[in-house]
């Protein structure tokens, strides 16, 4: 054990420590929805096994850093317990505290090696640089994933919510402000989903949207599980836009660490002239602000501003709300078992 880890210890939290974990994530400046306990439970419905690893200060017994690590068993890798470890939008750590960072990664690597991990991949929420410009990627023995293995969006648009609603409206592009008001004048109403039947109705729209815009989606059970996990705890809302009792569109918005995230959206092929998507985003922004969120993340835009991008229309829609572009650093990795990882790359 190095001198940097003498005052720290790492523990995997059990289910009865859920509240402790979520309080730590929700109050930390680097907290994120993808590091919340319920998000880990959602991923556990698929091929991932979540571990919530907390670094404790042994003097104060407080959590000073942590990561929700998702483990995925790799097929055809010659080890009974071989798995790929992945940290989405994490770890939850103060990158400016060099001693904490070094202790965290030293103990994390030890823990994962003992669990049979062949490699660790992480997608942090900010560039891994200290204030003096020294690259943490060098000090912490991580490198860019080869090839870049980013799962989460590399760019997004974030709207700051500390201003008044009037100011937020004023900062939108004029056409966006007009469309928000047009939807209201045309009788579009927005309500929050209250039952699984609402989720099912929204999913039918999602199927139509995925076919129209050519993108992949999960099975219905995934979204039902997400809603069932997070809605009762005020971590998510499914907003539904209707006109004269007919469902036109809906968006699923998560909330954690004073940041709202627009995760999933669906809209029908009819009555688009009523601008339901503008009404939805505005109501979600208002809800997030009322819940104390400081940021609203539109969750992913194309990697460039090129109009030939397949998702350029999505980019224009998200850009019009007055937010700023945020660039994420991408995916880093450390390989524990190179031969096994070379084999596993065929299946990632």
C-alpha positions as CSV (number, residue, x, y, z in Angstrom):
1,X,0.0,0.0,0.0
2,X,1.4,3.4,-1.0
3,X,1.7,6.3,1.5
4,X,-1.0,8.1,-0.4
5,X,-3.6,5.5,0.5
6,X,-2.8,5.1,4.2
7,X,-5.7,7.3,5.4
8,X,-8.2,6.0,3.0
9,X,-10.2,2.8,2.5
10,X,-12.5,1.6,-0.3
11,X,-15.7,-0.4,0.3
12,X,-18.4,-1.7,-1.9
13,X,-21.7,-0.4,-0.5
14,X,-24.6,-2.8,0.2
15,X,-28.3,-2.1,-0.6
16,X,-29.0,-0.8,2.9
17,X,-26.5,2.0,2.2
18,X,-28.4,3.2,-0.8
19,X,-29.4,6.5,0.9
20,X,-25.8,7.2,1.9
21,X,-24.6,6.7,-1.7
22,X,-27.4,8.8,-3.3
23,X,-26.9,11.6,-0.8
24,X,-23.2,11.7,-1.6
25,X,-23.8,11.7,-5.4
26,X,-26.6,14.2,-5.3
27,X,-24.7,16.7,-3.2
28,X,-21.3,16.4,-5.0
29,X,-20.4,19.0,-7.7
30,X,-19.4,16.0,-9.9
31,X,-22.5,14.0,-9.2
32,X,-24.5,12.7,-12.1
33,X,-27.7,10.8,-12.8
34,X,-25.7,7.9,-14.3
35,X,-24.0,7.5,-11.0
36,X,-27.2,7.3,-9.0
37,X,-28.2,4.0,-7.4
38,X,-31.4,3.7,-9.4
39,X,-29.5,4.1,-12.7
40,X,-27.3,1.2,-11.7
41,X,-30.5,-0.8,-10.9
42,X,-31.8,0.0,-14.4
43,X,-28.6,-1.2,-16.0
44,X,-28.8,-4.4,-13.9
45,X,-31.8,-5.4,-16.0
46,X,-29.4,-5.9,-18.9
47,X,-25.9,-7.4,-19.1
48,X,-24.4,-5.1,-16.4
49,X,-23.7,-5.7,-12.7
50,X,-23.4,-2.5,-10.7
51,X,-20.9,-1.9,-7.9
52,X,-21.0,1.2,-5.8
53,X,-17.4,1.8,-4.6
54,X,-16.9,4.5,-2.0
55,X,-13.6,5.9,-0.9
56,X,-13.8,6.7,2.8
57,X,-11.5,9.1,4.8
58,X,-10.6,6.8,7.7
59,X,-10.3,9.8,10.1
60,X,-13.7,11.4,9.4
61,X,-15.5,8.2,8.2
62,X,-16.9,10.3,5.4
63,X,-17.1,9.4,1.7
64,X,-14.6,11.6,-0.2
65,X,-14.9,10.0,-3.7
66,X,-16.8,7.2,-5.3
67,X,-17.8,5.5,-8.5
68,X,-20.7,3.4,-9.7
69,X,-18.8,0.7,-11.7
70,X,-20.8,-1.4,-14.1
71,X,-19.3,-4.9,-14.7
72,X,-20.0,-6.8,-17.9
73,X,-18.9,-10.4,-18.3
74,X,-17.1,-10.8,-21.7
75,X,-17.9,-13.8,-23.9
76,X,-15.2,-16.1,-25.1
77,X,-12.6,-14.7,-22.8
78,X,-10.8,-17.6,-21.1
79,X,-11.6,-16.8,-17.5
80,X,-14.7,-17.6,-15.5
81,X,-14.9,-14.2,-13.9
82,X,-13.4,-12.0,-16.6
83,X,-15.3,-8.7,-17.0
84,X,-15.1,-5.3,-18.5
85,X,-15.5,-2.5,-15.9
86,X,-17.2,0.8,-17.0
87,X,-17.8,4.1,-15.1
88,X,-20.3,6.3,-16.9
89,X,-20.0,10.0,-16.2
90,X,-17.7,9.4,-13.3
91,X,-16.1,8.9,-11.0
92,X,-17.6,11.3,-8.5
93,X,-14.5,13.0,-7.3
94,X,-12.9,16.4,-6.8
95,X,-10.2,16.2,-9.5
96,X,-8.3,19.1,-7.9
97,X,-7.5,16.9,-4.8
98,X,-4.4,15.1,-6.1
99,X,-4.0,12.9,-3.0
100,X,-7.7,11.8,-3.1
101,X,-7.4,11.0,-6.8
102,X,-4.3,8.9,-6.4
103,X,-5.7,7.0,-3.4
104,X,-9.0,6.4,-5.2
105,X,-7.5,5.1,-8.4
106,X,-4.8,3.0,-6.6
107,X,-7.5,1.2,-4.5
108,X,-9.9,1.0,-7.4
109,X,-7.4,-0.8,-9.6
110,X,-6.6,-3.2,-6.8
111,X,-10.3,-3.9,-6.2
112,X,-11.1,-4.5,-9.9
113,X,-8.1,-6.7,-10.5
114,X,-9.2,-8.9,-7.6
115,X,-12.7,-9.0,-9.1
116,X,-11.3,-10.4,-12.4
117,X,-11.7,-7.2,-14.4
118,X,-9.7,-7.3,-17.7
119,X,-9.9,-3.5,-18.1
120,X,-11.5,-0.4,-16.8
121,X,-13.2,2.2,-19.0
122,X,-14.4,5.6,-17.7
123,X,-16.1,8.6,-19.2
124,X,-15.7,11.5,-16.9
125,X,-17.8,14.6,-16.9
126,X,-14.8,17.0,-17.4
127,X,-11.3,16.9,-18.8
128,X,-8.8,15.1,-16.6
129,X,-6.6,18.1,-15.9
130,X,-5.4,19.7,-12.7
131,X,-5.5,23.4,-12.2
132,X,-1.8,23.7,-13.1
133,X,-2.4,21.9,-16.3
134,X,-0.7,18.6,-15.4
135,X,-2.6,15.8,-17.1
136,X,-4.1,13.4,-14.6
137,X,-4.3,10.8,-17.3
138,X,-0.5,10.4,-17.0
139,X,-0.4,10.4,-13.2
140,X,-3.3,8.0,-12.9
141,X,-2.1,5.5,-15.6
142,X,-5.1,5.8,-17.8
143,X,-5.1,6.4,-21.5
144,X,-7.5,7.1,-24.4
145,X,-9.5,4.0,-25.3
146,X,-8.4,2.5,-28.5
147,X,-10.4,2.7,-30.6
148,X,-12.4,5.5,-28.8
149,X,-15.1,3.5,-27.0
150,X,-17.3,6.4,-25.8
151,X,-20.9,5.3,-25.0
152,X,-22.2,8.6,-23.7
153,X,-22.5,11.7,-26.0
154,X,-19.2,13.6,-26.6
155,X,-21.0,16.9,-27.0
156,X,-24.1,18.3,-25.5
157,X,-25.9,21.6,-25.0
158,X,-26.5,22.8,-21.4
159,X,-29.0,25.5,-20.4
160,X,-28.2,27.4,-17.2
161,X,-31.4,27.8,-15.1
162,X,-30.5,30.4,-12.5
163,X,-32.2,33.2,-14.4
164,X,-35.9,33.9,-14.2
165,X,-38.4,32.3,-16.6
166,X,-38.8,35.6,-18.4
167,X,-35.0,35.8,-18.9
168,X,-34.9,32.2,-20.2
169,X,-37.6,33.0,-22.7
170,X,-35.7,36.1,-23.8
171,X,-32.5,34.1,-24.4
172,X,-34.2,31.6,-26.8
173,X,-34.2,32.2,-30.5
174,X,-37.3,34.2,-31.4
175,X,-38.8,31.3,-33.4
176,X,-38.5,29.0,-30.3
177,X,-40.2,31.5,-28.1
178,X,-42.9,32.0,-30.7
179,X,-43.5,28.2,-31.0
180,X,-43.7,27.7,-27.2
181,X,-46.5,30.3,-27.1
182,X,-48.1,29.0,-30.3
183,X,-48.5,25.5,-28.8
184,X,-50.3,27.0,-25.8
185,X,-52.6,29.1,-28.1
186,X,-53.4,26.0,-30.2
187,X,-54.5,24.2,-27.1
188,X,-51.6,21.8,-26.5
189,X,-51.4,20.8,-22.9
190,X,-48.6,19.0,-21.0
191,X,-49.1,16.6,-18.2
192,X,-46.9,14.2,-16.3
193,X,-47.3,10.4,-16.8
194,X,-49.0,8.7,-13.9
195,X,-49.4,5.1,-14.9
196,X,-47.6,2.3,-16.8
197,X,-50.4,2.7,-19.4
198,X,-49.1,6.2,-20.0
199,X,-45.6,4.8,-20.5
200,X,-47.0,2.2,-23.0
201,X,-48.8,4.9,-25.0
202,X,-45.6,7.0,-25.1
203,X,-43.6,3.9,-26.2
204,X,-45.8,3.5,-29.3
205,X,-44.8,7.0,-30.3
206,X,-41.2,6.1,-29.6
207,X,-41.4,3.2,-32.0
208,X,-42.8,5.5,-34.7
209,X,-40.0,8.0,-34.0
210,X,-37.2,5.4,-34.2
211,X,-38.6,4.2,-37.6
212,X,-38.9,7.7,-38.9
213,X,-35.5,9.0,-37.8
214,X,-33.6,5.7,-38.0
215,X,-32.2,5.2,-34.5
216,X,-32.2,2.3,-32.1
217,X,-34.3,2.0,-29.0
218,X,-34.8,-0.4,-26.1
219,X,-37.7,-2.8,-25.5
220,X,-40.7,-1.4,-23.7
221,X,-39.7,-3.2,-20.4
222,X,-36.6,-1.0,-20.2
223,X,-38.5,2.3,-20.2
224,X,-41.2,0.8,-17.8
225,X,-38.4,-0.2,-15.5
226,X,-36.8,3.3,-15.7
227,X,-40.0,5.0,-14.9
228,X,-40.9,2.6,-12.1
229,X,-37.5,3.1,-10.5
230,X,-37.1,6.9,-10.8
231,X,-40.6,8.5,-11.0
232,X,-41.6,7.6,-7.4
233,X,-38.4,9.2,-6.0
234,X,-38.7,12.4,-8.0
235,X,-35.6,11.5,-10.1
236,X,-37.5,11.5,-13.4
237,X,-40.6,12.7,-15.1
238,X,-42.3,11.6,-18.3
239,X,-43.9,14.6,-19.8
240,X,-46.8,14.0,-22.3
241,X,-48.1,16.6,-24.8
242,X,-51.7,16.2,-25.8
243,X,-54.2,18.0,-27.9
244,X,-57.9,17.4,-27.5
245,X,-57.2,14.2,-25.6
246,X,-54.8,12.8,-28.2
247,X,-51.1,12.1,-27.4
248,X,-48.8,14.0,-29.7
249,X,-45.3,13.7,-28.1
250,X,-43.5,12.9,-24.9
251,X,-40.1,13.3,-23.3
252,X,-38.4,11.5,-20.4
253,X,-36.3,13.8,-18.2
254,X,-34.1,12.7,-15.3
255,X,-32.9,14.8,-12.3
256,X,-29.9,14.4,-10.1
257,X,-27.2,16.6,-8.5
258,X,-29.1,19.7,-9.4
259,X,-29.0,18.8,-13.1
260,X,-31.9,17.8,-15.3
261,X,-31.2,15.6,-18.3
262,X,-33.4,15.1,-21.4
263,X,-32.9,11.4,-21.9
264,X,-35.5,10.1,-24.4
265,X,-38.0,11.8,-26.7
266,X,-40.8,10.6,-29.0
267,X,-43.3,12.4,-31.3
268,X,-46.0,11.3,-33.7
269,X,-46.1,11.9,-37.4
270,X,-49.3,14.0,-37.2
271,X,-50.2,17.5,-35.9
272,X,-46.5,18.5,-35.8
273,X,-47.7,22.0,-36.8
274,X,-49.0,22.3,-33.2
275,X,-45.4,22.4,-31.9
276,X,-45.8,19.9,-29.1
277,X,-42.1,19.4,-28.7
278,X,-41.6,23.0,-27.8
279,X,-44.3,22.9,-25.2
280,X,-42.7,19.8,-23.7
281,X,-39.2,21.2,-23.4
282,X,-40.4,24.4,-21.9
283,X,-42.5,22.6,-19.2
284,X,-39.6,20.3,-18.5
285,X,-37.3,23.3,-18.1
286,X,-39.8,24.9,-15.7
287,X,-40.1,21.7,-13.7
288,X,-36.4,21.3,-13.4
289,X,-36.0,24.9,-12.3
290,X,-38.8,24.5,-9.7
291,X,-37.0,21.4,-8.4
292,X,-33.8,23.4,-7.8
293,X,-31.8,22.3,-10.8
294,X,-29.1,24.7,-12.0
295,X,-28.6,23.0,-15.4
296,X,-30.8,21.4,-18.1
297,X,-28.8,19.1,-20.3
298,X,-30.2,18.4,-23.8
299,X,-28.2,15.2,-23.8
300,X,-26.2,14.9,-27.0
301,X,-25.6,16.7,-30.3
302,X,-23.6,15.7,-33.3
303,X,-19.8,15.9,-33.0
304,X,-19.6,18.8,-35.5
305,X,-21.8,21.6,-36.6
306,X,-21.8,20.4,-40.2
307,X,-25.3,20.6,-41.8
308,X,-24.7,17.3,-43.5
309,X,-24.6,15.5,-40.2
310,X,-27.4,13.0,-39.9
311,X,-28.6,14.6,-36.7
312,X,-28.2,18.2,-37.8
313,X,-31.9,18.8,-37.3
314,X,-31.7,17.7,-33.7
315,X,-28.7,20.0,-33.2
316,X,-30.7,23.0,-34.5
317,X,-33.6,22.2,-32.3
318,X,-31.5,21.9,-29.1
319,X,-29.4,25.0,-30.0
320,X,-32.3,27.3,-30.2
321,X,-33.1,27.2,-26.5
322,X,-30.2,29.5,-25.6
323,X,-27.7,27.0,-24.0
324,X,-24.0,26.6,-24.4
325,X,-22.1,23.7,-26.0
326,X,-20.2,21.4,-23.7
327,X,-17.5,19.1,-25.0
328,X,-16.8,15.9,-23.0
329,X,-13.3,14.4,-22.9
330,X,-14.4,11.0,-24.2
331,X,-13.4,7.5,-23.0
332,X,-10.3,6.6,-21.1
333,X,-9.1,3.1,-20.1
334,X,-6.6,1.1,-18.2
335,X,-6.0,-2.5,-19.3
336,X,-5.2,-5.0,-16.6
337,X,-5.0,-8.1,-18.8
338,X,-3.8,-7.1,-22.3
339,X,-4.2,-10.5,-24.0
340,X,-7.8,-11.0,-22.7
341,X,-8.7,-7.4,-23.6
342,X,-7.4,-7.8,-27.2
343,X,-9.8,-10.8,-27.5
344,X,-12.6,-8.9,-25.8
345,X,-12.4,-5.9,-28.1
346,X,-14.0,-8.0,-30.8
347,X,-17.2,-8.1,-28.8
348,X,-17.3,-4.6,-27.3
